[in-house]
Amino acid sequence: MNLEAYAFKTASDAAEAIRSGETTSTELTKHILKRVAKYNPKLNCIVSLMHDQALKRAREADEALSNGVNWGPLHGVPITIKDHYEIKGVPTTCGSPNYANNIPERNAVIVDRLLDAGAVIIGHTNVPELAADWQSYNDIFGTTVNPWNPEVTPGGSSGGCAASISAGLSFLSIGSDFAGSIRVPAHFTGIYGHRPSMGVTTLRGSVPGSMNRIQRTPSRMSTPGPLARSPDDLKLAMNIIGGPDQYESTAFTWKMPKPRHRKLKDYRIGYIVDEPLCPLNPDVQIVLSEAMDKIAQNVASAKEGWPSVVDPAEQFHLFKLLRYGDKAAQLKDEDLEKTKELAKRKDLDDEGLMAWVWTTEQRHHIRFEEMRVATRDLWQKIFNDIDVFLMPVDYTTAFPHDHSDPMTGRVIESPWGTREYMDQLFWMTFSSITGLPCTVAPVGFTESGLPVGVQIIGPYLEDGTTIHFAKLIREIIGGYIEPPGYRL
């Protein structure tokens, strides 16, 4: 058979081909590793290649199947996983020199769930240092480039995941998302990504501060999630990685609810194409506007604009408070007094606001959390009248590599001049602070040939609705398209 014909198919297609005997896990894994050998030196997306372990696992998968044993829905399928999740015996660095020699003694929970489902993990994918950037580069492994244009970034922090999927080097990848780390790479590389409802997936076994070794309190806004070439694969992955953490599973189970509707014509949507607080670059706005118009013409009802109860500026400010608060524990004692002085500024810029959050009283942090929950409740009421809400992913498409420090001082070129790098936080706000599920779907390309995606936000815990909506709109606006130049 022509194995190259499978390179850009879905994980579901690959699993079926192995189950039916059309190919074997060993044949498919060897072919994917051949593709990795040719294209990864250019992309630098897979940084800890598990060549021998993957082939051994693939042979075991074939032997099991020959004996009538099916490991699960990913039986024998080659996949990748972000260098953020521990894999036993494999360097897990999170892009930080401090973890360069970290060889875990056990797997992250997410890794075990993928293995239990039959996956063949071929390696870790690249990230920015400590998974804290919208680009993917670090001093250990270097820079990952975008399959659509090597001069621009594939995004971050799950940029290595996205590049491996877009270029056909993996059938599925698992990343994580705090402030767009799944959503931005999906948007930049023209693939699908899903940020799950908060609490549906577990970070146990993530680096830094692995919960395999210490009981670290997970971020209130960070969550593992899948990147793939089809919405069906997002659903497949969520049914594998979703579920309560180890101890909670004693009492709880999780099942993804069915989508609210089966047909696109039955969906009620809200949407916004632009916002003066963070206007889109014209090339992004053109593509999104055309996609939104097509979608609006094919649903039960469509209303443009923010819901009347949503104050985007207020929610963006809350996101900053929560984001800074999430990092407060990192403040060193010797820096405390200097930070307190910085926090006394009368007109707080972002640096001063961060200092204030880092040094403020505990009662304020409790209040921030109360505001976060109240914001989720507000959006839940909105979803009584609509089923999903659509919005941009980022104001820009993939931009040129920029590794200058500090990150907060970077700018991105636009037709209006330079834009602040950190403005990318704005469109991340609404799913991150609420913990609502969000699926990113590709909706087209700019004249320069770079992908554009859309965020589909839905009701809390109704991940199946946003994923299914992404599947439905593929019929009218298209979906994943393979980048040119990656066929053997």
C-alpha positions as CSV (number, residue, x, y, z in Angstrom):
1,M,0.0,0.0,0.0
2,N,1.0,3.7,-0.4
3,L,1.9,4.6,3.2
4,E,2.5,8.2,2.1
5,A,-1.2,8.5,1.4
6,Y,-1.7,8.2,5.1
7,A,0.7,10.9,6.2
8,F,-1.9,13.6,6.3
9,K,-4.9,11.5,7.2
10,T,-6.5,11.6,10.7
11,A,-5.6,9.5,13.7
12,S,-9.0,7.9,13.4
13,D,-8.1,6.9,9.8
14,A,-4.7,5.5,10.9
15,A,-6.3,3.5,13.7
16,E,-8.9,2.0,11.4
17,A,-6.2,1.1,8.8
18,I,-4.3,-0.8,11.5
19,R,-7.4,-2.5,12.9
20,S,-8.5,-3.6,9.4
21,G,-5.1,-5.0,8.5
22,E,-4.7,-2.5,5.6
23,T,-1.4,-1.6,7.2
24,T,0.5,-2.4,10.4
25,S,1.6,-0.2,13.3
26,T,5.2,-1.1,12.5
27,E,4.9,-0.1,8.8
28,L,3.1,3.1,9.6
29,T,5.5,4.0,12.5
30,K,8.5,3.3,10.3
31,H,7.0,5.6,7.6
32,I,6.3,8.4,10.0
33,L,9.9,8.1,11.4
34,K,11.2,8.3,7.8
35,R,9.2,11.5,7.4
36,V,10.6,12.8,10.7
37,A,14.1,12.1,9.5
38,K,13.6,14.1,6.4
39,Y,11.5,17.1,7.6
40,N,12.2,17.5,11.3
41,P,15.7,18.9,10.7
42,K,14.0,21.8,8.9
43,L,11.1,22.2,11.3
44,N,12.8,21.3,14.6
45,C,9.4,20.4,16.1
46,I,10.2,16.9,17.6
47,V,13.1,17.4,20.1
48,S,13.3,14.1,22.0
49,L,12.8,11.4,19.3
50,M,11.9,8.0,20.8
51,H,12.9,6.1,17.6
52,D,13.8,2.7,19.1
53,Q,11.1,2.8,21.8
54,A,8.4,3.7,19.2
55,L,9.4,0.8,16.9
56,K,9.4,-1.6,19.8
57,R,6.0,-0.4,20.9
58,A,4.7,-0.7,17.3
59,R,5.9,-4.3,17.0
60,E,4.2,-5.1,20.3
61,A,1.0,-3.5,19.0
62,D,1.0,-5.7,15.9
63,E,1.7,-8.8,17.9
64,A,-1.2,-8.0,20.3
65,L,-3.5,-7.5,17.3
66,S,-2.5,-10.7,15.7
67,N,-3.5,-12.4,19.0
68,G,-6.9,-10.7,18.9
69,V,-6.1,-8.1,21.5
70,N,-7.0,-4.5,20.8
71,W,-5.4,-2.0,23.1
72,G,-7.9,0.8,22.4
73,P,-8.9,3.5,20.0
74,L,-5.3,4.6,19.2
75,H,-4.0,1.1,18.9
76,G,-0.6,1.4,17.1
77,V,-1.0,5.0,16.0
78,P,2.1,7.2,16.1
79,I,1.6,10.4,18.1
80,T,3.6,13.2,19.8
81,I,3.3,15.0,23.1
82,K,4.5,18.3,24.4
83,D,7.8,18.5,26.3
84,H,5.8,19.4,29.3
85,Y,4.6,16.0,30.3
86,E,6.8,13.4,31.8
87,I,7.6,10.2,29.9
88,K,9.4,7.5,31.9
89,G,13.1,7.4,30.9
90,V,12.8,10.2,28.4
91,P,14.3,13.7,29.0
92,T,11.4,16.0,30.0
93,T,12.7,19.6,30.1
94,C,9.9,22.1,29.5
95,G,12.5,23.9,27.5
96,S,14.4,25.0,30.6
97,P,18.1,24.4,31.2
98,N,17.2,23.8,34.9
99,Y,15.4,20.6,33.7
100,A,17.9,19.6,31.0
101,N,18.9,16.5,32.9
102,N,15.4,15.6,34.1
103,I,14.8,11.9,33.4
104,P,11.4,11.0,34.9
105,E,10.9,7.7,36.7
106,R,7.2,7.5,35.8
107,N,4.7,8.9,33.3
108,A,2.4,11.8,33.5
109,V,-1.2,10.8,33.9
110,I,-2.0,12.0,30.4
111,V,0.8,9.8,29.0
112,D,-0.5,6.7,30.8
113,R,-4.0,7.4,29.4
114,L,-2.6,7.6,25.8
115,L,-0.6,4.4,26.3
116,D,-3.6,2.7,27.7
117,A,-5.5,3.7,24.6
118,G,-2.8,2.0,22.4
119,A,-0.8,5.0,21.2
120,V,2.8,4.8,20.0
121,I,4.5,7.9,21.3
122,I,7.4,8.9,19.0
123,G,8.7,11.8,20.9
124,H,8.4,15.1,22.8
125,T,7.7,18.3,20.9
126,N,9.4,21.7,21.4
127,V,8.3,24.5,23.7
128,P,9.5,27.9,24.8
129,E,11.3,28.0,28.1
130,L,8.9,26.9,30.8
131,A,6.1,27.0,28.2
132,A,5.8,30.8,28.6
133,D,5.7,32.4,25.1
134,W,3.7,32.5,21.9
135,Q,6.9,31.2,20.1
136,S,8.6,27.8,20.6
137,Y,12.4,28.2,21.1
138,N,14.8,27.5,24.0
139,D,18.5,27.2,24.7
140,I,18.4,23.4,24.8
141,F,16.7,22.6,21.5
142,G,16.6,25.8,19.5
143,T,13.8,27.2,17.4
144,T,10.8,25.5,15.9
145,V,9.6,27.0,12.6
146,N,6.2,27.1,10.9
147,P,5.5,24.6,8.1
148,W,3.8,27.3,6.1
149,N,6.8,29.6,6.2
150,P,10.0,28.9,8.0
151,E,10.5,32.6,8.6
152,V,7.6,32.8,11.0
153,T,6.8,31.0,14.3
154,P,4.3,28.2,14.6
155,G,3.2,29.7,17.9
156,G,3.6,28.6,21.5
157,S,3.8,27.2,23.8
158,S,2.5,24.1,22.0
159,G,4.2,25.1,18.8
160,G,6.1,21.9,18.4
161,C,2.9,20.0,18.7
162,A,1.2,22.1,16.0
163,A,4.1,22.0,13.6
164,S,4.3,18.2,13.9
165,I,0.6,17.8,13.1
166,S,0.5,20.4,10.3
167,A,3.5,18.9,8.5
168,G,2.3,15.3,8.8
169,L,4.9,14.1,11.3
170,S,2.3,12.9,13.8
171,F,-1.3,11.9,13.8
172,L,-2.2,13.5,17.1
173,S,-0.5,15.7,19.7
174,I,-1.2,16.7,23.3
175,G,-0.4,20.2,24.4
176,S,-1.5,22.5,27.2
177,D,-3.1,26.0,27.3
178,F,-2.9,28.8,29.9
179,A,-3.0,31.9,27.7
180,G,-3.4,30.5,24.2
181,S,-0.8,27.8,24.1
182,I,-3.0,25.5,22.2
183,R,-5.2,28.0,20.5
184,V,-2.5,30.3,19.0
185,P,-0.4,27.4,17.5
186,A,-3.6,25.9,15.9
187,H,-4.4,29.3,14.4
188,F,-0.8,29.9,13.2
189,T,-0.5,26.5,11.5
190,G,-4.0,25.9,10.1
191,I,-5.0,22.9,12.3
192,Y,-7.6,22.2,15.0
193,G,-7.0,22.6,18.7
194,H,-9.1,22.2,21.8
195,R,-8.7,23.9,25.1
196,P,-10.9,21.7,27.4
197,S,-13.3,22.9,30.1
198,M,-11.3,23.5,33.3
199,G,-10.9,20.4,35.4
200,V,-11.7,17.9,32.7
201,T,-8.0,17.0,32.1
202,T,-5.2,16.7,34.6
203,L,-1.7,18.2,34.8
204,R,-0.4,15.6,37.1
205,G,3.1,14.8,35.9
206,S,3.8,18.1,34.2
207,V,7.1,19.9,34.4
208,P,8.1,22.1,36.2
209,G,7.0,21.1,39.6
210,S,5.9,17.6,38.6
211,M,2.9,16.4,40.6
212,N,4.5,12.9,40.3
213,R,7.0,14.1,43.0
214,I,5.2,16.8,44.8
215,Q,1.5,17.8,45.2
216,R,1.7,21.0,43.3
217,T,-1.4,23.1,43.0
218,P,-2.3,23.2,39.3
219,S,-2.8,26.6,37.7
220,R,-6.4,27.7,37.8
221,M,-6.3,28.4,34.1
222,S,-3.9,25.9,32.5
223,T,-5.3,22.7,31.0
224,P,-4.0,19.9,28.8
225,G,-5.7,19.5,25.4
226,P,-5.3,18.0,21.9
227,L,-4.2,19.3,18.6
228,A,-5.2,17.5,15.4
229,R,-6.1,17.6,11.7
230,S,-9.8,17.0,12.3
231,P,-12.5,17.7,14.9
232,D,-13.2,14.0,15.1
233,D,-9.6,13.5,16.4
234,L,-10.2,16.2,19.0
235,K,-13.2,14.2,20.2
236,L,-11.3,11.0,20.1
237,A,-8.5,12.5,22.2
238,M,-10.8,14.1,24.7
239,N,-12.5,10.7,25.4
240,I,-9.0,9.3,26.1
241,I,-7.3,12.0,28.2
242,G,-10.4,13.4,29.9
243,G,-11.4,12.4,33.4
244,P,-10.7,13.1,37.0
245,D,-7.2,13.1,38.5
246,Q,-5.9,9.9,40.2
247,Y,-7.4,10.2,43.6
248,E,-10.6,11.8,42.4
249,S,-11.3,8.9,40.2
250,T,-12.2,6.9,43.2
251,A,-15.5,8.8,43.3
252,F,-15.9,10.6,40.0
253,T,-16.1,9.7,36.3
254,W,-16.3,12.0,33.3
255,K,-18.2,11.6,30.0
256,M,-18.2,14.2,27.3
257,P,-21.8,15.4,26.8
258,K,-23.4,15.1,23.4
259,P,-23.4,18.3,21.3
260,R,-26.5,20.5,21.7
261,H,-27.5,20.0,18.0
262,R,-26.6,17.6,15.3
263,K,-27.2,20.0,12.3
264,L,-25.6,23.4,11.7
265,K,-29.0,24.9,10.8
266,D,-30.1,24.3,14.4
267,Y,-27.3,26.3,16.1
268,R,-27.8,29.7,17.6
269,I,-24.6,31.7,17.6
270,G,-23.1,34.9,18.8
271,Y,-20.0,36.3,17.3
272,I,-17.6,39.2,17.1
273,V,-15.2,39.9,14.3
274,D,-13.3,42.9,15.8
275,E,-12.9,45.0,18.9
276,P,-11.3,48.4,19.4
277,L,-9.5,47.2,22.5
278,C,-7.5,44.9,20.3
279,P,-8.3,45.5,16.6
280,L,-7.4,42.8,14.1
281,N,-4.8,43.3,11.5
282,P,-6.7,43.8,8.1
283,D,-5.6,40.5,6.6
284,V,-6.9,38.5,9.6
285,Q,-10.2,40.6,9.7
286,I,-10.9,40.0,6.0
287,V,-10.6,36.2,6.3
288,L,-12.6,36.1,9.5
289,S,-15.4,38.3,8.2
290,E,-15.9,36.2,5.2
291,A,-16.0,33.0,7.3
292,M,-18.4,34.5,9.8
293,D,-20.7,35.7,7.0
294,K,-20.9,32.1,5.6
295,I,-21.5,30.6,9.0
296,A,-24.2,33.2,9.9
297,Q,-26.1,32.3,6.7
298,N,-26.3,28.6,7.7
299,V,-27.3,28.7,11.3
300,A,-30.7,29.1,13.1
301,S,-29.7,32.6,14.4
302,A,-26.6,34.7,14.5
303,K,-26.1,37.9,16.4
304,E,-23.0,40.0,16.0
305,G,-21.4,41.9,18.9
306,W,-20.6,41.2,22.5
307,P,-23.5,40.1,24.7
308,S,-25.0,43.0,26.5
309,V,-23.7,41.8,29.9
310,V,-20.1,41.3,28.8
311,D,-17.6,44.1,29.4
312,P,-14.5,43.0,27.5
313,A,-12.3,45.6,29.1
314,E,-13.3,44.5,32.6
315,Q,-12.8,40.8,31.8
316,F,-9.4,41.5,30.2
317,H,-8.3,43.4,33.3
318,L,-9.4,40.4,35.4
319,F,-7.4,38.1,33.2
320,K,-4.3,40.2,34.0
321,L,-5.0,40.1,37.7
322,L,-5.4,36.3,37.6
323,R,-2.4,35.7,35.3
324,Y,-0.1,37.8,37.6
325,G,-1.6,36.2,40.7
326,D,-0.9,32.7,39.3
327,K,2.8,33.6,39.2
328,A,2.9,35.3,42.6
329,A,4.4,32.3,44.4
330,Q,7.5,32.6,42.2
331,L,8.5,35.9,43.8
332,K,11.8,35.5,45.7
333,D,12.0,36.9,49.2
334,E,15.0,39.0,48.4
335,D,12.9,40.8,45.7
336,L,9.9,41.5,47.9
337,E,10.8,45.0,49.1
338,K,11.8,46.2,45.6
339,T,8.5,44.8,44.2
340,K,6.5,46.6,47.0
341,E,8.1,49.9,45.9
342,L,7.2,49.2,42.3
343,A,3.6,48.5,43.4
344,K,3.2,52.0,44.9
345,R,3.0,53.7,41.5
346,K,-0.1,55.9,41.3
347,D,-0.8,55.1,37.7
348,L,-0.1,51.4,37.4
349,D,1.2,50.2,34.0
350,D,1.3,46.5,33.4
351,E,4.6,46.2,35.3
352,G,3.3,48.1,38.3
353,L,0.0,46.1,38.2
354,M,2.0,42.9,38.3
355,A,4.0,44.1,41.3
356,W,0.8,45.1,43.1
357,V,-0.8,41.7,42.5
358,W,2.4,39.9,43.7
359,T,2.5,41.9,46.9
360,T,-1.2,42.5,47.7
361,E,-3.1,41.0,50.6
362,Q,-4.6,37.5,50.4
363,R,-8.1,38.9,50.5
364,H,-7.6,40.5,47.1
365,H,-6.6,37.2,45.6
366,I,-9.7,35.6,47.1
367,R,-11.7,38.4,45.5
368,F,-10.1,37.7,42.1
369,E,-11.2,34.1,42.3
370,E,-14.7,35.1,43.2
371,M,-14.8,37.4,40.2
372,R,-13.5,34.6,38.0
373,V,-16.3,32.3,39.1
374,A,-18.9,35.1,38.7
375,T,-17.6,35.7,35.1
376,R,-18.1,32.0,34.3
377,D,-21.6,32.2,35.7
378,L,-22.3,35.2,33.6
379,W,-21.3,33.4,30.4
380,Q,-23.3,30.4,31.4
381,K,-26.4,32.5,31.4
382,I,-25.5,33.8,28.0
383,F,-25.5,30.2,26.7
384,N,-29.2,29.9,27.6
385,D,-29.9,32.0,24.6
386,I,-27.1,30.9,22.2
387,D,-25.2,27.7,21.8
388,V,-21.7,28.9,20.9
389,F,-19.8,32.2,20.7
390,L,-17.3,32.8,18.0
391,M,-14.3,35.2,18.1
392,P,-10.8,35.8,16.7
393,V,-7.9,33.8,18.1
394,D,-5.3,36.5,17.7
395,Y,-5.0,40.0,16.1
396,T,-2.2,38.7,13.9
397,T,-1.2,35.7,11.8
398,A,2.1,33.9,12.5
399,F,4.8,36.5,12.8
400,P,8.6,36.5,12.3
401,H,10.8,34.9,15.0
402,D,11.7,37.4,17.7
403,H,13.8,36.2,20.6
404,S,14.6,39.6,22.1
405,D,14.3,40.2,25.8
406,P,12.3,41.2,27.6
407,M,9.3,39.5,26.0
408,T,7.1,42.4,27.2
409,G,9.1,44.8,25.1
410,R,8.6,43.1,21.8
411,V,6.4,44.4,19.0
412,I,4.7,42.9,16.0
413,E,4.6,44.8,12.7
414,S,1.2,45.7,11.2
415,P,-0.2,48.0,8.5
416,W,-0.8,50.5,11.3
417,G,2.8,50.3,12.5
418,T,4.0,48.3,15.5
419,R,1.7,46.5,17.8
420,E,2.5,45.4,21.4
421,Y,3.5,41.8,21.6
422,M,1.5,41.3,24.9
423,D,-1.7,42.5,23.2
424,Q,-2.1,38.9,22.1
425,L,-3.4,38.2,25.6
426,F,-6.7,40.0,24.9
427,W,-8.4,37.4,22.7
428,M,-7.2,34.6,25.1
429,T,-9.1,36.2,28.0
430,F,-12.6,34.8,27.6
431,S,-12.0,31.1,27.7
432,S,-9.0,31.3,30.1
433,I,-10.6,33.2,32.9
434,T,-13.9,31.3,32.7
435,G,-12.6,27.8,32.1
436,L,-15.1,27.4,29.3
437,P,-14.3,24.9,26.5
438,C,-12.8,26.4,23.3
439,T,-12.2,24.8,20.0
440,V,-10.0,26.5,17.3
441,A,-10.9,25.7,13.7
442,P,-9.1,26.8,10.6
443,V,-11.2,29.1,8.4
444,G,-9.0,30.3,5.6
445,F,-5.7,31.9,4.5
446,T,-4.5,35.5,4.1
447,E,-3.3,36.7,0.7
448,S,0.3,36.1,2.0
449,G,-0.7,32.4,2.4
450,L,-0.8,32.2,6.2
451,P,-3.6,30.3,8.1
452,V,-6.3,32.0,10.1
453,G,-8.4,30.3,12.8
454,V,-11.5,31.1,14.8
455,Q,-12.2,30.4,18.5
456,I,-15.5,28.6,19.2
457,I,-16.4,29.0,22.9
458,G,-19.2,27.0,24.5
459,P,-20.9,26.3,27.8
460,Y,-18.9,24.9,30.7
461,L,-18.3,21.1,30.4
462,E,-20.1,21.0,27.0
463,D,-16.8,20.3,25.1
464,G,-18.7,18.1,22.6
465,T,-20.7,21.1,21.4
466,T,-17.7,23.3,20.4
467,I,-15.9,20.3,18.8
468,H,-19.0,19.3,16.8
469,F,-19.6,22.8,15.7
470,A,-16.1,22.9,14.3
471,K,-16.9,19.8,12.4
472,L,-20.1,21.2,11.0
473,I,-18.6,24.5,9.7
474,R,-15.8,22.6,7.9
475,E,-18.5,21.7,5.3
476,I,-19.0,25.3,4.3
477,I,-15.6,27.0,5.0
478,G,-13.2,24.2,4.6
479,G,-10.8,22.7,7.2
480,Y,-7.2,21.6,7.4
481,I,-5.1,21.8,4.3
482,E,-1.6,20.3,4.2
483,P,1.2,22.8,3.7
484,P,3.1,22.4,0.4
485,G,6.5,20.7,0.3
486,Y,6.0,18.0,2.8
487,R,5.3,15.0,0.6
488,L,8.0,12.3,0.2
